[in-house]
């Protein structure tokens, strides 16, 4: 079985969590928990991952450090999950139904290469 990384991307400015009540946020969180639990129930969850804060630092090859992520792009990486699947097609099928898709975000699916 191979491992795949799901990278969740969305626009932080339009992501619904910024404008939701605590009850609405709980409902959004529950959707995520249910979706991840469905993957876990299939024995395909390697690491549930985490959400990422919208700001950070970028270290460049010349040693310079800037605020990041890059402000000129609209989409930000919101979080990640590791799953187990036999193929990229199976991993893509597991990504189907991800709650971020319902708010205009996307899921990047990448195979992790064992070195």
C-alpha positions, 0 to 999 in steps of 0.5 A, a space after each residue: 500500500 502506498 501513502 498519499 498526501 492530501 493538501 487542502 487549499 482554499 482562499 482564506 479571505 472567503 473561507 466560511 470559518 471567518 464569518 461563522 458562529 460557534 455552532 456553525 463552526 461546530 457543524 463544519 468541524 463535524 463534517 470534517 470529522 465524519 469525512 476523516 472517520 469514513 477514511 479511517 473506517 476503511 483502514 486507509 488513514 495514515 495520519 489525520 493531519 492538521 489545519 495550518 495557520 494562514 501566516 508563516 515565514 518563507 526561507 529562500 535559497 539566498 538566506 532571505 526570510 520573508 513573511 509567507 505564504 506568498 501574498 500574490 496567490 489567492 489560495 492558501 494551504 489550509 491543512 493536510 492528511 496522509 492516507 493509504 491507497 493502492 493507486 492515485 485513482 484510489 486516493 483520488 476517490 478517497 478525496 471525493 467528498 472532502 468538505 473543502 470542496 463544498 466551499 470552493 477549495 480543492 484537494 491536491 493528491 500527491 504520492 509520497 515517494 519512499 526514499 
